[in-house]
């Protein structure tokens, strides 16, 4: 298996509402999409999509984060 490196992202907040997410570090080593939580905004559901490639150092990284309505 691949070495796990945690991912990180920043929430984009406008008028107190989460309107988007910006991946600041895609991480690596995820075998399934992680649970994403936004501090102070427990009601926001986020779906993570993973990326796999032949570059083992980046395998299992976060490709995208989508707010689920």
Secondary structure by P-SEA (a helix, b strand, c coil): ccbbbbbbbbbbcccccccccccccccccccccccccccccccbbbbbbbbbccccccccccccccccc
